[in-house]
Amino acid sequence: MKFAIIKIKKGGQRVMKYYAVKKGRTPGIYTDWDETKRLVSGYPNAQYKSFKTKTEAEAYIAADEATSKAKPKVTTTMSGTAFNDIVVYTDGGSRNTGNVAGGHVNASDKAAWAYRIEIDGKTEAGSGGEFGATNNRMEIMALRQALKKLVELDAMTREITIIMDSTYVLNAIQKGWLAGWKKRGWKRAAGPLQNKQLWQDIDRLLPQFSHLTLEWTKGHATNEGNNFVDELLNQTMDDMPGKNEKTRAVEHHQVPKAKVVPTPNPQVTPAKPQSKPKPSEPTDHSDHSVESITESLKKLGF
């Protein structure tokens, strides 16, 4: 198994990688992946390959030039782009203070992971979230899910470069922490191992790949792939309801509120005036009173 780890130099710089573009918009040798990708993405039958040394990259292009002079040009009807490498970006994050000195994670804090796989001219992406998780857990989840997806895509024998901004995950693999935890029965020298199940999954997945390289990139850098997964995991957290709201929705079976549709002003119809009640006939008591008054006036001489 060829398993390469790109070592990180002081200052966060990684060992340079050379990309030889044999057939693309501008053939040549480049050291920036994003620039290389722009030259080959969408280009018919593009051909390129990555190398650890400039000499190897130059030999790759020179061999092609010698071959093209010796042999007639062959036209093929194969569609698509011939990509030699698979590039993967992973990232994890959380909206809590659990990784800060003196901080803690609340059960309602949102956290999410995301990956992006660039393979054969197309992109495969995935993301998920959970409550009460740390940044480190999400970084491990992102790598695990990306590896599982690569297995699903049957890419274990392909040239794969995984780029991440987590020195924690990278160091665990590069510096032998993972092997040490496994040797001690999945325990740290100082005590219990957090996220043990995830690390066990990583340990089972890594040996399945024959050409795997891990690289580090600065978080929130001018890196299209890293920025993509960062935005994707933040979108996942934005779409997560509050934990209490989620629980209430299940318990009370709430349904989504209907959209508010504006309605025209209602027509006001003037109320019909109430008809006056008809005068009722005088009661016997009223008649008797009038007669009594008339009789009294006669007696007074009126």
Secondary structure as UniProt FT lines:
FT   STRAND          2..5
FT   TURN            10..11
FT   STRAND          18..23
FT   STRAND          28..30
FT   HELIX           33..40
FT   TURN            41..42
FT   TURN            44..45
FT   STRAND          47..51
FT   HELIX           54..70
FT   STRAND          85..94
FT   TURN            98..99
FT   TURN            101..102
FT   TURN            107..108
FT   STRAND          110..119
FT   TURN            120..121
FT   STRAND          122..131
FT   HELIX           135..152
FT   TURN            153..154
FT   TURN            156..157
FT   STRAND          159..164
FT   HELIX           167..174
FT   HELIX           177..183
FT   TURN            184..185
FT   STRAND          187..188
FT   TURN            189..190
FT   STRAND          191..192
FT   TURN            194..195
FT   HELIX           196..205
FT   HELIX           206..208
FT   STRAND          211..216
FT   TURN            219..220
FT   HELIX           224..239
FT   HELIX           243..252
FT   HELIX           284..299
FT   TURN            300..301
//
